[in-house]
Amino acid sequence: MFNCSMRCGILEIDRGHDPSVAGPILFSVIIPTFNRAHLLGTAIDSVLDQTFKDFEILIVDNGSTDNTQEVVQGIKDARVKYLYIEPTGSPAGPRNAGLRSSRGKWLAFLDSDDVWFPEKLERIGAIAETNAYDLISHFQEKTDERGRYVGVMGPRLNMEPSYIELLTTENTFATSSVVVRREILERHELKFRLESGYVAIEDYDLWLRILRVGGKSFVLPSVLGRNYAPRNHLGSEEIFFKNMRCLISDHVEWLKENVDQPRRPTRRQLIAGLAMRRGMTALRRHAVGQSLLWFFEAAIASPYHSVRYIGMRVRERMLLKSVKDLSK
């Protein structure tokens, strides 16, 4: 029997007390969702099928109008909680609601159109219990909207990236691959930013701020999940690149006040890297004219960092090729 309660503006469906999940737990799995009822069950099953069982699952419904609630109600497992919030327009709101309602020592994020492989939490848990890191990630398979394999995604140059390293490369932490220590978020009052200027990049910003306050990161060089790219995935290329400029400006301002940071990049250097990335994106769409314009902007902003970006991409290709077989 389900019991419903309203707490902090969140409609919560509780399945009742289960002694097997009472008290502290290691992982809280936070799954934000919006009109993904046809995919959500598969994501939840991939958590329930984990070889490691010490977790709770928080499904945070961001104002869905489909049968998301019925899908969750059909899952007979006391570790699964359903939370409904008014639509926020981005995953930041439901993720933050999940943070507030969770009780795990570690917070694991899973998008409702992605899945984990069965040994993910067991492998990550062994690293988490060493207490040496605050953010742990791994590699992910990438598939297109038809479920066809298109490659591997994950950190490309360093298995323990620092704040500056992550800022000067790209967000190579897929959200569904990340687990974060609760203590560092609470101690520094960190959460996903809700401002419109952070839509589609709120995850990258949070990973950066965790590392900025001294958090330690670690990447397990194994493929432990799969990212899907459905046709109506949140966000657009234009919004992403526009908001990345907002992120760059904010972090450059912070760097100006913290001059002790080694190898501090300038705004022009970061803009050059972003323009090169946009040019590469246009080139993959065969928009040669647009790509040349972005490459020109990059060269004007910082010729050295434009060349550096190309070198970084070559090295990334070599590393990702070396881990490609991990997903087979």
HELIX and SHEET records of a PDB file:
HELIX    1   1 PRO A   19  VAL A   21  5                                   3    
HELIX    2   2 ALA A   37  LEU A   48  1                                  12    
HELIX    3   3 THR A   68  GLN A   73  1                                   6    
HELIX    4   4 ALA A   92  SER A  101  1                                  10    
HELIX    5   5 LYS A  120  ALA A  128  1                                   9    
HELIX    6   6 TYR A  163  THR A  168  1                                   6    
HELIX    7   7 THR A  175  SER A  177  5                                   3    
HELIX    8   8 ARG A  182  HIS A  188  1                                   7    
HELIX    9   9 SER A  196  TYR A  198  5                                   3    
HELIX   10  10 GLU A  202  ARG A  212  1                                  11    
HELIX   11  11 GLU A  237  GLU A  257  1                                  21    
HELIX   12  12 ARG A  267  ARG A  284  1                                  18    
HELIX   13  13 VAL A  288  ALA A  301  1                                  14    
HELIX   14  14 PRO A  303  VAL A  323  1                                  21    
HELIX   15  15 LYS A  324  SER A  327  5                                   4    
SHEET    1   A 9 ASN A   3  ARG A   7  0                                        
SHEET    2   A 9 ILE A  10  ASP A  14 -1                                        
SHEET    3   A 9 VAL A  80  ILE A  85 -1                                        
SHEET    4   A 9 PHE A  55  ASN A  62  1                                        
SHEET    5   A 9 ILE A  25  THR A  33  1                                        
SHEET    6   A 9 GLY A 104  PHE A 109  1                                        
SHEET    7   A 9 VAL A 179  ARG A 181 -1                                        
SHEET    8   A 9 LEU A 135  THR A 143 -1                                        
SHEET    9   A 9 TYR A 149  MET A 153 -1                                        
SHEET    1   B10 ASN A   3  ARG A   7  0                                        
SHEET    2   B10 ILE A  10  ASP A  14 -1                                        
SHEET    3   B10 VAL A  80  ILE A  85 -1                                        
SHEET    4   B10 PHE A  55  ASN A  62  1                                        
SHEET    5   B10 ILE A  25  THR A  33  1                                        
SHEET    6   B10 GLY A 104  PHE A 109  1                                        
SHEET    7   B10 VAL A 179  ARG A 181 -1                                        
SHEET    8   B10 LEU A 135  THR A 143 -1                                        
SHEET    9   B10 SER A 217  TYR A 228  1                                        
SHEET   10   B10 VAL A 115  TRP A 116 -1                                        
END                                                                             
